[in-house]
Structures are given as structure tokens and as C-alpha cells.
């Protein structure tokens, strides 16, 4: 995915109550149980079915680096789905999220105002309704640019327009994202 989609995935992973399995064999066994078979796991990871069976039986213990990363990512993506859903629901209904970003912000506003883009570092609490829009867009399979547009609208509303108290009609351009982090 992209920087915003990955950030949203990482924030719900903070809610995990147990760590993911550490060994390659335990990770393979978890995936086999989740996907209901070694063939599906082999197709997912791009290895042979026999290789998956060897990991399940602990005949192979150390995967090569690229396989180890794909394996960990696949397990992390499926780990504790109820906890993940509960964290998303809580952030989208009551708690909101904290966003920390360093990016270039520009504006489209009325004539006579400054619209020069500049790099800013912002740390803000996003209200739940903006968080719900971000999670909904991510679940619908929105592209990175669409997620960035939703985040720009949220940042514009919270920081630049101050909830409608100033700078009415100001549209935010959110580009050159150096980093973005979310926190529960």
C-alpha cells in the first residue's frame, strides 16, 4: 500500500494483546490454520506446497530473508482480527486518532491571500468522524492519493479552518509527505 495506508495498519496493530508468533514454523502453522490448507499458503507466499509442509513440521527453521518478510507480513495482516476491528471502531466512534506528519502544505484560497506551499510539521488530534472517513476509504480499497485527499481534508478542517471558525473556503494541498504516523 502507501505511506498513509501503512500508517493506518500500524496504528490498529498497536492494539494487539498478544505478539505474533516468532518462529517460521509457528507462523506457517498459523497461516495454514487461517487459510485452511497448505496449498493456499503456498500460493500466498509464492513457494511450493512441500516447502510449507516442511516449515509446518519444523524440518526447515530459517527462511530466506525475502520469504521471512512475506511470511511475517501475511501473519501480521491476519493476526487478531477482532482486536483490530475493535480498535478501528473505537477510534472511529469515540477516541479519534493523533496524527503526526511532516509534509508540504499549500492552499487554494481567495485572491490576495498567501498560497505558497511550505513544509510544516503538525501533530494533531483528529476527531472520530474524520478517522471514520479514513478507515472507510481504506476498507473500500482507496488509492494512496484518495487517502491523502481524505487526510488533507481532515487536517484542513482541524488545523487550518479550526472547525469552521476561520479561513472558510480554504482548500488544502497535502504533498511531499516526509513522514506520517498515527497513534491511538
VENDA-V290719 format. One record per residue. SS is DSSP state (hx for helix, st for strand, lp for the rest). PSI is psi in degrees with one decimal (none if undefined). OMEGA is omega in whole degrees, -180 to 180 (* if undefined). Layout:
ss->SS psi->PSI omega->OMEGA
ss->SS psi->PSI omega->OMEGA
//
This chain:
ss->lp psi->-151.0 omega->-179
ss->lp psi->-171.9 omega->-174
ss->hx psi->-38.6 omega->-180
ss->hx psi->-43.3 omega->178
ss->hx psi->-42.2 omega->178
ss->hx psi->-37.9 omega->178
ss->hx psi->-39.9 omega->178
ss->hx psi->-37.2 omega->177
ss->hx psi->-42.3 omega->-180
ss->hx psi->-36.1 omega->-177
ss->hx psi->-37.7 omega->178
ss->hx psi->-22.3 omega->176
ss->hx psi->-18.8 omega->176
ss->lp psi->-21.1 omega->-178
ss->lp psi->-5.2 omega->-179
ss->lp psi->138.9 omega->-179
ss->lp psi->-17.3 omega->178
ss->lp psi->148.2 omega->177
ss->lp psi->154.7 omega->177
ss->lp psi->157.9 omega->178
ss->lp psi->142.6 omega->-175
ss->lp psi->-46.5 omega->-174
ss->lp psi->154.4 omega->180
ss->hx psi->-38.1 omega->179
ss->hx psi->-44.7 omega->179
ss->hx psi->-38.4 omega->178
ss->hx psi->-42.3 omega->178
ss->hx psi->-43.9 omega->179
ss->hx psi->-39.7 omega->178
ss->hx psi->-45.9 omega->-180
ss->hx psi->-39.6 omega->178
ss->hx psi->-40.6 omega->179
ss->hx psi->-42.7 omega->-178
ss->hx psi->-41.6 omega->-176
ss->hx psi->-1.7 omega->175
ss->lp psi->45.0 omega->174
ss->lp psi->154.2 omega->-178
ss->hx psi->-29.0 omega->-180
ss->hx psi->-45.0 omega->-179
ss->hx psi->-39.3 omega->178
ss->hx psi->-42.0 omega->179
ss->hx psi->-43.6 omega->178
ss->hx psi->-40.0 omega->180
ss->hx psi->-43.1 omega->-175
ss->hx psi->-11.4 omega->-180
ss->lp psi->35.0 omega->177
ss->lp psi->174.9 omega->180
ss->lp psi->159.1 omega->178
ss->hx psi->-36.2 omega->180
ss->hx psi->-36.9 omega->178
ss->hx psi->-42.1 omega->178
ss->hx psi->-44.1 omega->179
ss->hx psi->-37.5 omega->178
ss->hx psi->-40.2 omega->177
ss->hx psi->-39.3 omega->-180
ss->hx psi->-38.4 omega->-180
ss->lp psi->5.2 omega->-178
ss->lp psi->28.1 omega->174
ss->lp psi->-27.5 omega->172
ss->lp psi->131.7 omega->-176
ss->lp psi->-32.1 omega->-175
ss->lp psi->109.3 omega->177
ss->lp psi->158.0 omega->175
ss->lp psi->162.5 omega->-170
ss->hx psi->-44.2 omega->-177
ss->hx psi->-38.8 omega->178
ss->hx psi->-39.5 omega->179
ss->hx psi->-40.9 omega->179
ss->hx psi->-44.4 omega->178
ss->hx psi->-39.9 omega->180
ss->hx psi->-47.8 omega->180
ss->hx psi->-41.1 omega->179
ss->hx psi->-41.4 omega->-180
ss->hx psi->-40.5 omega->179
ss->hx psi->-46.4 omega->-178
ss->hx psi->-35.6 omega->-179
ss->hx psi->-28.6 omega->-177
ss->hx psi->-2.6 omega->-173
ss->lp psi->132.5 omega->176
ss->lp psi->66.9 omega->-178
ss->hx psi->-31.7 omega->179
ss->hx psi->-40.2 omega->179
ss->hx psi->-41.4 omega->178
ss->hx psi->-46.0 omega->-180
ss->hx psi->-39.3 omega->180
ss->hx psi->-39.9 omega->178
ss->hx psi->-41.9 omega->177
ss->hx psi->-45.4 omega->-178
ss->hx psi->-43.6 omega->-179
ss->hx psi->-42.3 omega->179
ss->hx psi->-35.6 omega->-177
ss->hx psi->-14.5 omega->-177
ss->hx psi->-37.2 omega->-174
ss->hx psi->-43.4 omega->-168
ss->hx psi->-37.4 omega->-174
ss->lp psi->-172.8 omega->179
ss->st psi->157.4 omega->170
ss->st psi->131.0 omega->178
ss->st psi->133.2 omega->177
ss->st psi->117.6 omega->-177
ss->st psi->150.7 omega->171
ss->st psi->115.1 omega->-175
ss->st psi->171.6 omega->176
ss->st psi->125.5 omega->179
ss->st psi->130.1 omega->174
ss->st psi->171.6 omega->-173
ss->st psi->151.5 omega->168
ss->st psi->110.5 omega->-174
ss->lp psi->-176.0 omega->-179
ss->lp psi->153.2 omega->178
ss->lp psi->145.5 omega->179
ss->lp psi->-4.5 omega->178
ss->lp psi->160.2 omega->180
ss->lp psi->134.1 omega->176
ss->lp psi->19.1 omega->178
ss->lp psi->128.1 omega->179
ss->lp psi->143.3 omega->176
ss->st psi->157.9 omega->-179
ss->st psi->130.3 omega->178
ss->st psi->150.7 omega->173
ss->st psi->114.6 omega->-177
ss->st psi->138.0 omega->170
ss->st psi->112.5 omega->-173
ss->st psi->153.8 omega->172
ss->st psi->119.6 omega->177
ss->st psi->131.7 omega->178
ss->lp psi->158.8 omega->-175
ss->hx psi->-35.8 omega->-177
ss->hx psi->-30.4 omega->175
ss->hx psi->-37.8 omega->178
ss->hx psi->-41.0 omega->178
ss->hx psi->-40.8 omega->178
ss->hx psi->-40.6 omega->178
ss->hx psi->-48.3 omega->-179
ss->hx psi->-39.0 omega->178
ss->hx psi->-43.5 omega->179
ss->hx psi->-41.1 omega->179
ss->hx psi->-42.3 omega->-180
ss->hx psi->-31.5 omega->178
ss->lp psi->-7.1 omega->179
ss->lp psi->31.5 omega->-179
ss->lp psi->148.1 omega->178
ss->lp psi->169.5 omega->179
ss->hx psi->-38.9 omega->180
ss->hx psi->-38.2 omega->178
ss->hx psi->-40.6 omega->176
ss->hx psi->-39.7 omega->178
ss->hx psi->-38.2 omega->179
ss->hx psi->-40.9 omega->178
ss->hx psi->-42.0 omega->178
ss->hx psi->-40.0 omega->179
ss->hx psi->-41.5 omega->178
ss->hx psi->-42.8 omega->180
ss->hx psi->-45.4 omega->179
ss->hx psi->-39.3 omega->178
ss->hx psi->-42.6 omega->-179
ss->hx psi->-44.5 omega->-174
ss->hx psi->-45.4 omega->-172
ss->hx psi->-54.3 omega->-171
ss->hx psi->-40.0 omega->-180
ss->lp psi->-6.7 omega->175
ss->hx psi->49.7 omega->177
ss->hx psi->26.5 omega->178
ss->hx psi->3.5 omega->-178
ss->lp psi->-15.3 omega->179
ss->lp psi->166.6 omega->175
ss->lp psi->48.9 omega->179
ss->lp psi->139.1 omega->179
ss->lp psi->-0.8 omega->180
ss->lp psi->125.0 omega->177
ss->st psi->136.7 omega->-174
ss->st psi->135.1 omega->169
ss->st psi->122.5 omega->-174
ss->st psi->99.3 omega->-175
ss->st psi->174.9 omega->176
ss->st psi->53.8 omega->-178
ss->st psi->115.4 omega->177
ss->st psi->-44.4 omega->173
ss->st psi->154.9 omega->175
ss->st psi->132.0 omega->178
ss->st psi->145.5 omega->176
ss->st psi->150.5 omega->178
ss->st psi->144.8 omega->179
ss->lp psi->none omega->*
//
